[in-house]
Amino acid sequence: MIATVISAYLSMIISADHESNNINPQKSLNVLLIVLVLISTVVGFFVTLTDDLI
């Protein structure tokens, strides 16, 4: 799932490179890391909830 999100993000950046706007790479990295941490936290929370069911 994380690989899919990263792949989609990188694909979006590659397709946006054809346009002539300047993107701050540090800001993009920070946003990507924040999104990955949030997704990981949510997945980890749900895994802890389902751990008691098994």
C-alpha positions, 0 to 999 in steps of 0.5 A, a space after each residue: 500500500 505504501 509502495 503504491 502511494 509512493 509510486 503515485 506520488 513520484 508519477 505525479 511529480 514526473 508528469 508535473 516536471 513537464 510544466 514550467 513551475 518551480 517546486 521546492 524539493 524540501 517542501 515536497 519531501 516534508 509533505 511526503 514524510 508527513 503523509 507517510 507518518 500519518 498513514 503508518 500511524 493509522 494502519 498501526 492503530 488498526 492493527 493493534 485493534 485487530 490483534 485482540 480478535 485473533 
